Structures are given as C-alpha cells and as structure tokens.
C-alpha cells in the first residue's frame, strides 16, 4: 500500500507497499498479546501456558540468558529500553507484563514531552459507519500530541468499522509531518476505519502532487 496525493488529499492505495510505519495500537490488552507472543517464541512454550502467576524460571525453566534475550526482544518489539536491573526483578509472567506496561507508559510520556514543543494543529471530522448507533459526526481540533492522537483513535473506534476519519493539517506542514500523522493514526486501517489526510491551502485547491517515501 502506498501514500499518494490527489486533489490535495492523502489517501491509501492497497495495491502497493506502505511507505511509512503503521504502528500497532498500544492499548494494555494489545501490549499483553505482544508480550505473550515474544515470551512464547523465546522460551518455546505454548502461549496458553502463560498464566499471570506462572514462574518464568521455576515453571518454564527460563535461565539468566533467556531473561537477557527476553529483554532484548522486548526492546525490539516495543521500541523501549529494558534495564538489566528491571528484568532481574521479574519472577512471574504478570511481573513481566507489568514491567513492559510501565516502560511503555514511560516511553510514551517522554514522547509526549518531546512532541509538545513541535506539535502542529490538526482538524478532524469523524463520520460514523452507516447504520452505527453513534449520533452524528464528531469534530475535534488540537495540537498533534500522542495524547490527542490517542483520543482521536478512540473516538474513531467508537464510530464503528467502516467509519471515516477525515484529517486536515495546515498548508505549512511538510512531508515529515504527514508521515508522523500517518504513524500516529495509520493503525486505524487495521480496524476498518477509512483515513484521509488533507493539507489545507490558501484557496482550497491542490498546490502540489507528491509521493512520500520511507528513507
């Protein structure tokens, strides 16, 4: 799938590979599923065996090297840093999941702090799916911080599969800003939310035709 501009509107083409990252939603349940997959693969156990109170060392025979490699795998999976002092305190599967939750929250907090200084304003209209119980369209506007993007995503999910998320950004937002916006919201396509992003112009017409590519 690729990104393309037409009539100043950014849309998705399902016939070509996506040129930017579309992250998985980092909700608690999604985090746990990803941790479960990593642990099951690393330790060679059935994912169904990973009950909250199962001991990784006593019940699943994980040794010190397994814990080191688990930490590295989780860093790659979530884009976080897992200090050795933290992984050393893990005893049960629940401990590990709680640890990853805490580290991902800390990571998102750092991202929000960094993004707050360079966030551009976006205007959003959410059109509910046909026949969905949500009452009418929803409009939101604000700076594109991770928190605001999370709020938009939750609103879009409540509008039901097949809903439309229409986003407008100021004309001065560059291609890097558009990629950042897709990084924040592109995951909604996996939940059957249609996403379009428009760069506003002074006269409401297209001023350029570009195709962003990953570096």
Buried (B, 14 or more C-beta within 10 A) or exposed (E): BBBBBEEBBBBBEEEEEBBBEBEEBBEEEEBBEBBBBBBBEBBEBEEEBBEEEBEBBEBBEBEEEBBBBBBEBBEEBBEBEBEEEBBEEBBBBBBBBBBBBEBBBEBBEEBBEEBEEEBBEBBBBBBBBEEBEBEEEBEBEBEBBBBBBBBBBEBBBBBBEBBBBBBBBEEEBEBEBBBBBBBBBBBBBEEEBBBBBBBEEEEEEBEEEEEBEEE
